[in-house]
Amino acid sequence: MNAHNDQSRALPVRRWRDGLLVLLASSSFVLAWDAWARRSSLLPDAAAQIPNAGAQRVEQIDEVRRTNELLRRILERLEQGPVPVRVVEQRPAEKKGEAKP
């Protein structure tokens, strides 16, 4: 009779535990399904802006103008005549392939 009494006490605890496990499993399933269904919202929103092609083109044109101005100044300097160049001898330790002491 004692064994029967222990089984009758264990039965409600087992039912309660099984019910709790079913509730946890179903809740987990619902949460997983919801996350899968809305997975696009889990990704961060893009923070990039639409490129302004006009502003990019203006920047490129300005850069080309600066480059052309520098080239014009170099050409003017070269057309003025010979460019003085001073040749400096390298010290023995500074020659290529040799390590400094």
N, C-alpha and C positions, 0 to 999 in steps of 0.2 A: 504494500500500500504506500509505503514511503517512496518507492520508485515512481509510482503513478502520480503522486503529489508533486515530485520534482519535474516530471514531464509536463504537467498541467501549468506549472509556473513558467517553465521555459517557453511554452507555446506563445503566450502574449508578447514576451520579449523578442522572440524570433520573428513574429509577424510585424512587430514595430520596427525591428532592424531591417527586415526585407522591404517594408514599405518605405523606409527612409532611403535605402539603396536605390529603389525604383525612382523615387522623387529626385535624388541626386543625379541619376543617370539621365532621366528625362530632361532635367534642367540643363545639364551639360550639353545634351543633344540640341536643345532649343537655342542655347547660346552659340554653339558652334554653327548651327544652321543660319542664325541671324548674322553672324560675322561673315560667313561665306556669301550670303546673299547681298550684303552691303560692303563687300571687300573693296570696291572702288572708293568708298568714303574713308577707308582706313589709310589710303595713300595720301601723302601730304599734297596740298594744292600747289600748283606751279606758281612761282613768284616772278617768273620772267615777264617782261613787257614786250609788246609788239615793237619790233625794230622800226625806227624812223628812217626810211631810206633816203629821204631828202636831206636830213641832217648828216647822215653818213656820207652822202655824196659831197656836201659842202665841206666837210672835214677833209675828205680825200683831195678835193680841188685846192684847198688851202695848203695842204702838205705838198702837193705838186708845185704850187707857186713858190713855196719856201725853197724847195729843192732846186727849182729853176733859177731862183735868185742867187743861191750859193754857187751854182755852176756858172752863171754869168759873171760873178765876181772872180772866180778862178780863171775863167777864160780871159777876162780883161787883164788880170795880172800876168798871165802867160804871154799875152800879145804885147805887153809893154817892153819886152826884151828878155835877155837872159835873166834867169833867177839865180841869185848868188847862193852857193851851197858851200858849207864848211865841212870838210872831212875831218873826223876825229879818229885817231888811232885807238884801237881797243887795248886795254892793258892785258898782259898775258893771262891773268886769272879770269878775265871776262870773255875770253874767246870761246866760241861754241865748242862743246864737247869736253871742256875741261872743268873740273870741279874747283870751287873756291876753297882755299886752305882754311 
